[in-house]
């Protein structure tokens, strides 16, 4: 087997030592700097609802702010693909960092819901570009036989940030000020980018390559069959996940819990996510993508059904635990399905469209929550999202196909890669 940074892979099984060798080069260049930045984002996500309230916004404004965070990412997905194709990974990483820093500095000094919304939008655009840069590199560098594990490990890194970030916020915050969360994120971006500067692979051809312009309509036309089914499943996963980041703090605020308690819920549920990310990757590589996708969708849907039945910290913690199980089971599945479908030529174009589908779901989840809260009882938000998730589960269970290499492997179980 060729080394992890190469384009080739072994045609046969790969043992545990081979997996470690294949993934090892990715740690310094991708995983660890992303852990730092994900920690900052993990500090911010649970408190957006409370940040809206701090600048005199309503609960619906808080849910809309969470949706705006997803919308900013969605808005910049296709431009991000064009930027990466035109500038390469390295210069794109610089631009992403600048956008993140401008947006987070704005969040720190915002005094109105409008100022805060614009600042959240700018940092979300930076996050979109940063994520595509990292995903473009990883989808190319990860050998196909360990792709599920490499990408689920990337998802696990994000979950580790979601564990560490809220605890960092809890350590420095007081009850009435949520701005330290933005400060933590800002510092983590600076340190993470410096790490990338020091650890980058200067022989990486993606730093210098120029690809074709992003052509979303052509991508959709050429891959319409795969996008129709896998894209719908990913849209649903992202919708459920996006709603989760809004509905738990919304319901916590509805119950009278503090921002620290909401962050605690987010942190401890993320521990469950973190515990499941690697097993999810192993299951994905050994038993197929549906083996992790379907439990993910079902558990996230059930967790949403449980939210309005809770009445305090303990019961909300239990519902968050179910949501975390579902989220953890789907660790890396969005990126893995995208990597399965992405062509060798026009990679940034396809991944930009793929991220657009995913981020549309991330945006839609909180928007649905905000609409329900604005028009009716907050208790209806969870069940509405859950019904959408269960409908997508039925579609994925009956229509989603495994990638060709994995379908052949599943026909010959003895050839499956070792965990």
The 8 nearest C-alpha neighbors of each residue, nearest first, counted from 0:
[[1, 9, 8, 2, 7, 10, 17, 13],
 [2, 0, 8, 7, 5, 3, 9, 6],
 [1, 3, 5, 4, 21, 0, 20, 7],
 [4, 2, 21, 5, 141, 142, 140, 22],
 [3, 5, 140, 2, 6, 141, 24, 21],
 [6, 4, 3, 2, 7, 1, 140, 142],
 [5, 7, 140, 4, 8, 142, 139, 1],
 [8, 6, 5, 1, 142, 9, 0, 2],
 [9, 7, 0, 142, 1, 10, 143, 6],
 [8, 10, 0, 11, 7, 1, 12, 13],
 [11, 9, 8, 12, 0, 144, 13, 7],
 [10, 12, 9, 13, 414, 416, 144, 415],
 [11, 13, 416, 414, 415, 14, 10, 417],
 [12, 14, 416, 17, 417, 18, 11, 15],
 [13, 15, 17, 417, 16, 18, 12, 416],
 [14, 16, 18, 17, 418, 417, 19, 13],
 [17, 15, 19, 18, 14, 20, 13, 21],
 [16, 18, 20, 14, 15, 19, 13, 21],
 [17, 19, 15, 21, 16, 20, 22, 14],
 [18, 20, 16, 22, 17, 21, 23, 15],
 [21, 19, 17, 23, 18, 22, 16, 3],
 [20, 22, 3, 18, 19, 23, 2, 17],
 [21, 23, 19, 20, 25, 24, 3, 18],
 [22, 24, 20, 25, 26, 19, 21, 3],
 [25, 23, 26, 22, 27, 3, 28, 4],
 [26, 24, 28, 23, 29, 22, 27, 30],
 [25, 27, 30, 24, 29, 28, 23, 31],
 [28, 26, 31, 25, 29, 198, 30, 24],
 [27, 29, 25, 199, 198, 26, 195, 30],
 [30, 28, 25, 26, 27, 31, 32, 33],
 [29, 31, 26, 33, 32, 34, 25, 153],
 [30, 32, 34, 33, 27, 26, 29, 35],
 [33, 31, 191, 35, 34, 30, 194, 29],
 [32, 34, 36, 30, 31, 35, 37, 29],
 [35, 33, 31, 37, 32, 156, 36, 160],
 [36, 34, 38, 32, 33, 187, 37, 191],
 [35, 37, 187, 33, 188, 39, 38, 34],
 [38, 36, 160, 40, 34, 39, 157, 35],
 [160, 39, 37, 164, 41, 35, 36, 40],
 [184, 40, 38, 42, 36, 37, 41, 183],
 [39, 41, 37, 43, 42, 38, 184, 44],
 [42, 40, 161, 164, 38, 39, 43, 160],
 [41, 43, 164, 165, 180, 39, 40, 168],
 [44, 42, 40, 180, 41, 46, 45, 181],
 [43, 45, 41, 46, 47, 42, 40, 244],
 [46, 44, 262, 43, 47, 248, 261, 265],
 [45, 47, 49, 48, 44, 43, 50, 258],
 [48, 46, 50, 49, 44, 45, 51, 65],
 [49, 47, 61, 51, 46, 50, 62, 52],
 [48, 50, 52, 46, 51, 47, 53, 258],
 [51, 49, 47, 53, 52, 48, 46, 177],
 [52, 50, 56, 61, 48, 49, 53, 54],
 [51, 53, 56, 55, 49, 54, 50, 57],
 [52, 54, 50, 51, 55, 49, 56, 176],
 [53, 55, 111, 52, 51, 112, 56, 110],
 [56, 54, 52, 53, 51, 57, 112, 111],
 [55, 57, 52, 51, 60, 54, 112, 61],
 [58, 56, 60, 59, 52, 61, 55, 51],
 [59, 57, 61, 60, 62, 56, 249, 48],
 [58, 60, 369, 62, 61, 57, 373, 63],
 [61, 59, 57, 63, 58, 62, 56, 64],
 [62, 60, 48, 58, 64, 51, 59, 63],
 [61, 63, 369, 65, 59, 64, 60, 365],
 [62, 64, 66, 60, 61, 65, 369, 67],
 [65, 63, 67, 61, 66, 62, 60, 68],
 [66, 64, 62, 68, 67, 63, 245, 365],
 [67, 65, 362, 365, 63, 69, 64, 68],
 [68, 66, 70, 64, 69, 65, 71, 63],
 [67, 69, 65, 66, 71, 123, 70, 120],
 [68, 70, 362, 66, 72, 67, 361, 71],
 [71, 69, 67, 73, 362, 72, 68, 74],
 [72, 70, 120, 123, 74, 124, 68, 73],
 [71, 73, 127, 123, 124, 69, 70, 75],
 [74, 72, 70, 358, 76, 355, 71, 75],
 [75, 73, 71, 72, 76, 70, 124, 77],
 [74, 76, 78, 72, 124, 73, 77, 79],
 [77, 75, 79, 73, 351, 355, 78, 74],
 [76, 78, 80, 351, 79, 75, 352, 81],
 [77, 79, 81, 75, 80, 76, 82, 74],
 [80, 78, 82, 76, 128, 77, 81, 75],
 [79, 81, 351, 347, 77, 83, 78, 82],
 [82, 80, 78, 84, 213, 79, 83, 212],
 [81, 83, 79, 85, 84, 80, 86, 78],
 [82, 84, 87, 80, 86, 85, 81, 88],
 [85, 83, 210, 81, 82, 209, 87, 86],
 [84, 86, 82, 83, 209, 87, 81, 210],
 [87, 85, 83, 82, 90, 84, 91, 88],
 [88, 86, 83, 206, 89, 207, 84, 85],
 [87, 89, 206, 91, 132, 83, 90, 92],
 [88, 90, 92, 206, 91, 87, 93, 86],
 [91, 89, 93, 92, 86, 88, 87, 94],
 [90, 92, 94, 88, 93, 89, 83, 86],
 [91, 93, 95, 89, 90, 94, 129, 88],
 [94, 92, 90, 96, 91, 95, 97, 89],
 [93, 95, 91, 97, 96, 92, 98, 90],
 [96, 94, 125, 92, 129, 98, 128, 93],
 [95, 97, 99, 93, 94, 98, 100, 92],
 [96, 98, 94, 100, 99, 95, 101, 93],
 [99, 97, 125, 101, 95, 96, 100, 122],
 [100, 98, 122, 125, 96, 102, 97, 101],
 [99, 101, 97, 103, 102, 98, 104, 185],
 [102, 100, 98, 104, 99, 103, 97, 105],
 [103, 101, 122, 118, 121, 105, 99, 100],
 [102, 104, 106, 105, 100, 101, 185, 181],
 [103, 105, 107, 101, 106, 102, 100, 108],
 [106, 104, 118, 102, 103, 107, 108, 109],
 [107, 105, 103, 109, 118, 104, 115, 108],
 [106, 108, 104, 105, 178, 109, 181, 103],
 [107, 109, 105, 106, 110, 104, 115, 114],
 [110, 108, 115, 114, 106, 111, 107, 105],
 [109, 111, 54, 108, 114, 112, 115, 113],
 [112, 110, 54, 114, 113, 109, 115, 55],
 [111, 113, 115, 114, 54, 116, 56, 51],
 [114, 112, 116, 111, 115, 117, 109, 110],
 [115, 113, 109, 117, 111, 116, 112, 118],
 [114, 116, 112, 118, 109, 113, 106, 117],
 [115, 117, 113, 119, 118, 114, 112, 120],
 [118, 116, 120, 114, 119, 115, 113, 121],
 [119, 117, 102, 105, 115, 121, 120, 106],
 [120, 118, 116, 122, 121, 117, 68, 102],
 [119, 121, 71, 117, 123, 118, 122, 68],
 [122, 120, 102, 124, 118, 123, 119, 98],
 [123, 121, 102, 99, 125, 119, 124, 120],
 [124, 122, 71, 126, 72, 120, 125, 121],
 [125, 123, 72, 127, 121, 71, 122, 126],
 [124, 126, 95, 98, 99, 122, 128, 123],
 [125, 127, 123, 129, 124, 128, 130, 122],
 [128, 126, 72, 124, 130, 125, 129, 76],
 [127, 129, 79, 131, 125, 95, 130, 126],
 [128, 130, 126, 132, 95, 127, 131, 92],
 [131, 129, 133, 127, 132, 128, 126, 134],
 [130, 132, 134, 128, 133, 129, 135, 127],
 [133, 131, 129, 135, 130, 88, 134, 128],
 [132, 134, 130, 136, 131, 135, 137, 129],
 [133, 135, 131, 137, 136, 132, 138, 130],
 [136, 134, 132, 138, 133, 137, 131, 139],
 [137, 135, 133, 139, 134, 138, 140, 132],
 [136, 138, 134, 140, 139, 135, 141, 133],
 [139, 137, 135, 136, 140, 338, 141, 134],
 [138, 140, 137, 136, 141, 135, 6, 142],
 [139, 141, 4, 137, 138, 136, 3, 142],
 [140, 142, 146, 137, 138, 139, 3, 149],
 [143, 141, 8, 144, 145, 146, 3, 140],
 [142, 144, 146, 145, 141, 8, 147, 7],
 [145, 143, 142, 146, 8, 13, 416, 9],
 [146, 144, 148, 143, 147, 142, 149, 18],
 [147, 145, 143, 149, 148, 141, 144, 142],
 [146, 148, 280, 150, 145, 284, 149, 335],
 [149, 147, 280, 151, 145, 146, 150, 152],
 [150, 148, 146, 152, 147, 151, 145, 141],
 [149, 151, 153, 152, 331, 147, 148, 146],
 [150, 152, 331, 154, 148, 280, 330, 153],
 [153, 151, 155, 149, 150, 154, 148, 277],
 [152, 154, 150, 156, 151, 155, 30, 149],
 [155, 153, 331, 151, 157, 152, 330, 156],
 [156, 154, 152, 158, 276, 153, 157, 273],
 [155, 157, 159, 153, 158, 154, 34, 152],
 [156, 158, 160, 154, 155, 159, 37, 161],
 [159, 157, 161, 155, 160, 156, 273, 269],
 [160, 158, 156, 162, 161, 157, 273, 155],
 [38, 159, 161, 37, 163, 157, 158, 162],
 [160, 162, 41, 158, 159, 164, 163, 269],
 [163, 161, 266, 159, 269, 160, 164, 270],
 [162, 164, 160, 166, 38, 161, 165, 167],
 [165, 163, 42, 41, 38, 167, 161, 166],
 [166, 164, 42, 168, 262, 167, 266, 163],
 [165, 167, 169, 168, 163, 164, 170, 266],
 [168, 166, 164, 170, 165, 169, 163, 171],
 [169, 167, 165, 166, 170, 171, 180, 172],
 [168, 170, 166, 172, 167, 171, 259, 165],
 [171, 169, 167, 168, 172, 166, 165, 173],
 [170, 172, 168, 169, 167, 173, 179, 180],
 [173, 171, 169, 168, 170, 179, 177, 174],
 [172, 174, 175, 176, 171, 177, 169, 259],
 [175, 173, 176, 172, 258, 257, 259, 177],
 [174, 176, 173, 177, 53, 172, 258, 257],
 [177, 175, 178, 173, 174, 172, 179, 53],
 [176, 178, 179, 180, 50, 172, 46, 175],
 [177, 179, 180, 181, 176, 107, 182, 50],
 [180, 178, 182, 181, 177, 172, 183, 168],
 [181, 179, 43, 42, 183, 178, 182, 168],
 [180, 182, 184, 179, 178, 183, 103, 43],
 [181, 183, 179, 185, 184, 180, 186, 178],
 [184, 182, 180, 186, 181, 39, 185, 179],
 [39, 183, 185, 181, 187, 182, 186, 40],
 [186, 184, 182, 188, 187, 183, 103, 100],
 [187, 185, 189, 183, 188, 184, 182, 190],
 [186, 188, 184, 36, 190, 35, 189, 185],
 [189, 187, 191, 36, 185, 186, 190, 192],
 [188, 190, 186, 192, 187, 191, 193, 185],
 [189, 191, 193, 187, 192, 188, 194, 186],
 [192, 190, 32, 194, 188, 193, 35, 189],
 [191, 193, 195, 194, 189, 190, 188, 196],
 [194, 192, 196, 190, 195, 191, 189, 197],
 [195, 193, 191, 197, 192, 196, 32, 198],
 [196, 194, 192, 198, 193, 197, 199, 32],
 [197, 195, 193, 194, 198, 199, 192, 191],
 [196, 198, 194, 195, 199, 193, 192, 28],
 [199, 197, 195, 28, 196, 194, 27, 200],
 [200, 198, 195, 28, 196, 197, 201, 27],
 [199, 201, 203, 202, 198, 28, 206, 204],
 [202, 200, 203, 199, 206, 204, 198, 207],
 [201, 203, 200, 204, 206, 205, 199, 207],
 [202, 204, 200, 205, 201, 206, 207, 199],
 [205, 203, 206, 207, 208, 202, 201, 200],
 [206, 204, 208, 207, 203, 88, 87, 136],
 [207, 205, 88, 87, 204, 89, 203, 208],
 [206, 208, 205, 204, 87, 209, 88, 203],
 [207, 209, 205, 204, 206, 87, 210, 84],
 [210, 208, 84, 85, 87, 207, 211, 86],
 [209, 211, 84, 345, 212, 208, 85, 347],
 [210, 212, 345, 213, 84, 209, 348, 85],
 [213, 211, 81, 214, 84, 210, 348, 85],
 [212, 214, 348, 81, 80, 215, 211, 77],
 [215, 213, 217, 216, 212, 218, 348, 211],
 [214, 216, 218, 217, 213, 219, 352, 348],
 [217, 215, 219, 218, 214, 220, 221, 213],
 [216, 218, 220, 215, 219, 214, 221, 222],
 [217, 219, 215, 221, 216, 220, 222, 349],
 [218, 220, 216, 223, 222, 217, 221, 215],
 [221, 219, 217, 223, 218, 222, 216, 215],
 [220, 222, 218, 219, 223, 217, 224, 216],
 [223, 221, 219, 220, 225, 224, 226, 218],
 [222, 224, 226, 219, 220, 225, 227, 221],
 [225, 223, 227, 226, 222, 228, 221, 229],
 [226, 224, 227, 222, 223, 229, 228, 230],
 [225, 227, 230, 223, 229, 224, 228, 222],
 [228, 226, 224, 230, 225, 223, 231, 229],
 [227, 229, 231, 230, 226, 225, 399, 232],
 [230, 228, 232, 226, 231, 225, 227, 233],
 [229, 231, 226, 233, 228, 232, 227, 234],
 [232, 230, 234, 228, 233, 229, 227, 235],
 [233, 231, 229, 235, 234, 230, 391, 395],
 [234, 232, 236, 230, 235, 231, 333, 357],
 [233, 235, 360, 231, 237, 357, 232, 236],
 [236, 234, 238, 232, 233, 237, 388, 391],
 [237, 235, 233, 239, 238, 234, 240, 296],
 [236, 238, 360, 361, 240, 234, 235, 239],
 [239, 237, 360, 364, 361, 235, 241, 240],
 [238, 240, 242, 236, 237, 241, 243, 364],
 [241, 239, 237, 243, 242, 238, 236, 361],
 [242, 240, 361, 364, 238, 243, 244, 239],
 [241, 243, 364, 365, 239, 245, 240, 244],
 [242, 244, 240, 246, 245, 241, 247, 239],
 [245, 243, 241, 242, 246, 247, 240, 45],
 [246, 244, 242, 243, 365, 247, 62, 248],
 [245, 247, 249, 243, 248, 242, 250, 244],
 [246, 248, 250, 249, 245, 251, 243, 244],
 [249, 247, 251, 250, 261, 246, 245, 252],
 [250, 248, 246, 252, 251, 247, 245, 253],
 [249, 251, 253, 247, 252, 248, 246, 254],
 [252, 250, 248, 254, 256, 253, 249, 247],
 [251, 253, 255, 249, 254, 256, 250, 248],
 [254, 252, 250, 251, 255, 249, 256, 248],
 [255, 253, 251, 252, 256, 250, 311, 310],
 [254, 256, 252, 253, 251, 257, 250, 311],
 [255, 257, 251, 252, 254, 260, 258, 261],
 [258, 256, 260, 259, 261, 255, 252, 174],
 [257, 259, 261, 260, 262, 46, 49, 256],
 [260, 258, 262, 257, 261, 169, 263, 174],
 [259, 261, 263, 257, 262, 258, 256, 264],
 [260, 262, 258, 264, 263, 259, 248, 251],
 [263, 261, 265, 259, 165, 260, 264, 45],
 [262, 264, 260, 266, 261, 265, 259, 267],
 [265, 263, 261, 262, 267, 266, 316, 268],
 [264, 266, 262, 268, 263, 267, 269, 261],
 [267, 265, 162, 263, 269, 264, 165, 268],
 [266, 268, 270, 269, 264, 265, 263, 162],
 [267, 269, 323, 270, 271, 265, 320, 266],
 [268, 270, 272, 266, 162, 271, 267, 161],
 [269, 271, 273, 267, 268, 272, 162, 274],
 [272, 270, 274, 269, 273, 268, 323, 324],
 [273, 271, 327, 269, 270, 275, 323, 274],
 [272, 274, 270, 271, 158, 275, 276, 155],
 [273, 275, 271, 272, 276, 270, 277, 327],
 [276, 274, 327, 272, 278, 273, 277, 279],
 [275, 277, 155, 330, 279, 273, 327, 278],
 [276, 278, 280, 279, 275, 152, 151, 281],
 [279, 277, 281, 280, 275, 276, 282, 274],
 [280, 278, 282, 276, 277, 281, 328, 275],
 [279, 281, 148, 283, 147, 277, 151, 278],
 [280, 282, 278, 284, 283, 279, 418, 148],
 [283, 281, 285, 279, 286, 280, 284, 278],
 [284, 282, 287, 288, 280, 281, 285, 286],
 [285, 283, 281, 282, 147, 287, 286, 280],
 [286, 284, 282, 283, 415, 287, 281, 416],
 [287, 285, 282, 283, 284, 290, 409, 288],
 [286, 288, 283, 290, 289, 284, 285, 401],
 [287, 289, 283, 290, 291, 292, 401, 286],
 [288, 290, 292, 291, 287, 293, 396, 399],
 [291, 289, 288, 287, 292, 286, 293, 283],
 [292, 290, 289, 328, 329, 294, 293, 288],
 [291, 293, 289, 295, 294, 329, 290, 288],
 [292, 294, 296, 295, 289, 291, 392, 297],
 [295, 293, 297, 296, 291, 292, 298, 325],
 [296, 294, 325, 329, 292, 328, 293, 298],
 [295, 297, 293, 299, 294, 298, 392, 300],
 [298, 296, 294, 300, 299, 295, 301, 293],
 [299, 297, 325, 301, 300, 295, 296, 294],
 [298, 300, 322, 325, 302, 296, 301, 297],
 [299, 301, 385, 297, 303, 298, 302, 388],
 [302, 300, 304, 298, 303, 299, 297, 305],
 [303, 301, 322, 299, 305, 321, 304, 300],
 [304, 302, 381, 300, 305, 306, 301, 385],
 [303, 305, 382, 301, 302, 381, 306, 385],
 [304, 306, 302, 308, 303, 318, 307, 301],
 [305, 307, 303, 308, 309, 304, 318, 381],
 [308, 306, 378, 309, 305, 381, 304, 379],
 [309, 307, 305, 306, 310, 304, 314, 378],
 [310, 308, 314, 315, 307, 306, 311, 305],
 [309, 311, 314, 308, 254, 315, 312, 307],
 [312, 310, 313, 314, 315, 309, 254, 251],
 [311, 313, 315, 314, 316, 310, 256, 251],
 [314, 312, 316, 315, 311, 317, 310, 309],
 [313, 315, 309, 317, 316, 311, 312, 310],
 [316, 314, 318, 312, 309, 317, 313, 311],
 [315, 317, 319, 313, 314, 318, 312, 264],
 [318, 316, 320, 314, 315, 319, 313, 321],
 [317, 319, 315, 321, 320, 316, 302, 305],
 [320, 318, 322, 316, 317, 321, 323, 268],
 [319, 321, 317, 323, 318, 322, 268, 316],
 [322, 320, 324, 302, 318, 323, 319, 298],
 [323, 321, 302, 299, 319, 325, 320, 324],
 [322, 324, 326, 320, 268, 321, 325, 272],
 [325, 323, 321, 327, 322, 326, 328, 320],
 [326, 324, 295, 298, 299, 328, 322, 323],
 [325, 327, 323, 329, 328, 324, 295, 322],
 [326, 328, 272, 275, 330, 324, 329, 325],
 [329, 327, 325, 295, 279, 326, 330, 291],
 [328, 330, 295, 327, 332, 326, 291, 292],
 [331, 329, 276, 327, 151, 154, 332, 328],
 [330, 332, 151, 154, 150, 334, 333, 335],
 [331, 333, 335, 329, 334, 330, 336, 292],
 [334, 332, 336, 335, 331, 233, 337, 357],
 [333, 335, 337, 331, 332, 336, 338, 150],
 [336, 334, 332, 338, 337, 333, 147, 331],
 [337, 335, 339, 333, 338, 334, 332, 340],
 [336, 338, 334, 340, 335, 339, 341, 333],
 [337, 339, 335, 341, 340, 336, 138, 334],
 [340, 338, 336, 337, 341, 335, 402, 342],
 [341, 339, 337, 338, 336, 342, 225, 402],
 [340, 342, 338, 339, 337, 349, 346, 343],
 [343, 341, 344, 346, 340, 345, 349, 338],
 [342, 344, 346, 345, 341, 139, 340, 347],
 [345, 343, 342, 346, 210, 341, 211, 347],
 [344, 346, 348, 347, 211, 349, 210, 343],
 [345, 347, 349, 348, 344, 342, 343, 350],
 [348, 346, 80, 350, 349, 345, 351, 84],
 [349, 347, 213, 351, 345, 346, 80, 350],
 [350, 348, 352, 346, 351, 347, 218, 341],
 [349, 351, 353, 347, 352, 348, 354, 346],
 [350, 352, 80, 354, 77, 348, 349, 76],
 [353, 351, 355, 349, 350, 354, 215, 356],
 [354, 352, 350, 356, 355, 351, 349, 357],
 [353, 355, 357, 351, 356, 352, 358, 350],
 [354, 356, 352, 358, 353, 73, 357, 76],
 [357, 355, 359, 353, 354, 358, 234, 352],
 [358, 356, 354, 234, 360, 359, 355, 237],
 [357, 359, 361, 73, 355, 360, 356, 354],
 [358, 360, 356, 362, 357, 361, 73, 355],
 [359, 361, 238, 237, 234, 363, 358, 362],
 [360, 362, 241, 358, 237, 238, 69, 359],
 [363, 361, 69, 66, 70, 359, 360, 364],
 [362, 364, 360, 366, 361, 365, 238, 359],
 [365, 363, 242, 238, 241, 367, 366, 362],
 [366, 364, 242, 66, 368, 367, 245, 62],
 [367, 365, 369, 363, 368, 364, 66, 63],
 [366, 368, 370, 364, 365, 369, 363, 371],
 [369, 367, 365, 380, 371, 366, 370, 372],
 [368, 370, 366, 62, 59, 372, 367, 371],
 [371, 369, 373, 367, 368, 372, 374, 366],
 [370, 372, 374, 368, 373, 375, 369, 380],
 [373, 371, 377, 369, 370, 375, 374, 376],
 [374, 372, 370, 371, 59, 369, 375, 376],
 [375, 373, 371, 372, 370, 376, 369, 377],
 [374, 376, 371, 372, 373, 377, 379, 370],
 [377, 375, 378, 379, 372, 371, 374, 380],
 [376, 378, 372, 379, 380, 375, 371, 250],
 [377, 379, 307, 376, 380, 381, 306, 382],
 [380, 378, 377, 382, 381, 376, 383, 371],
 [379, 381, 368, 383, 378, 371, 377, 382],
 [380, 382, 303, 384, 304, 383, 379, 385],
 [383, 381, 385, 304, 384, 379, 380, 303],
 [384, 382, 380, 386, 385, 381, 379, 387],
 [383, 385, 387, 381, 382, 386, 388, 380],
 [386, 384, 300, 382, 388, 387, 383, 303],
 [387, 385, 389, 388, 383, 384, 382, 390],
 [388, 386, 390, 384, 385, 389, 391, 383],
 [387, 389, 385, 391, 386, 390, 300, 235],
 [388, 390, 392, 386, 391, 387, 385, 300],
 [391, 389, 387, 393, 392, 388, 386, 394],
 [390, 392, 394, 388, 389, 393, 232, 395],
 [393, 391, 389, 395, 390, 394, 296, 396],
 [392, 394, 396, 390, 391, 395, 397, 389],
 [393, 395, 391, 392, 397, 396, 398, 390],
 [396, 394, 399, 392, 398, 397, 393, 232],
 [397, 395, 393, 394, 398, 392, 399, 293],
 [396, 398, 394, 395, 399, 393, 392, 400],
 [399, 397, 395, 394, 396, 400, 228, 393],
 [398, 400, 395, 228, 397, 229, 396, 401],
 [401, 399, 398, 402, 406, 289, 229, 228],
 [400, 402, 406, 405, 287, 403, 288, 399],
 [403, 401, 405, 404, 406, 339, 400, 340],
 [404, 402, 406, 405, 407, 401, 408, 400],
 [403, 405, 407, 406, 402, 408, 401, 409],
 [406, 404, 408, 407, 402, 403, 409, 401],
 [405, 407, 403, 409, 408, 404, 401, 402],
 [408, 406, 410, 405, 404, 409, 403, 411],
 [407, 409, 405, 411, 410, 406, 415, 414],
 [410, 408, 406, 411, 412, 407, 405, 286],
 [409, 411, 407, 408, 412, 406, 405, 414],
 [410, 412, 408, 409, 413, 414, 407, 415],
 [413, 411, 414, 409, 415, 410, 408, 285],
 [412, 414, 415, 411, 408, 416, 409, 410],
 [413, 415, 412, 411, 12, 408, 416, 11],
 [414, 416, 412, 413, 285, 408, 12, 417],
 [417, 415, 12, 13, 414, 418, 285, 14],
 [416, 418, 14, 15, 13, 415, 12, 285],
 [417, 281, 15, 416, 14, 285, 18, 282]]
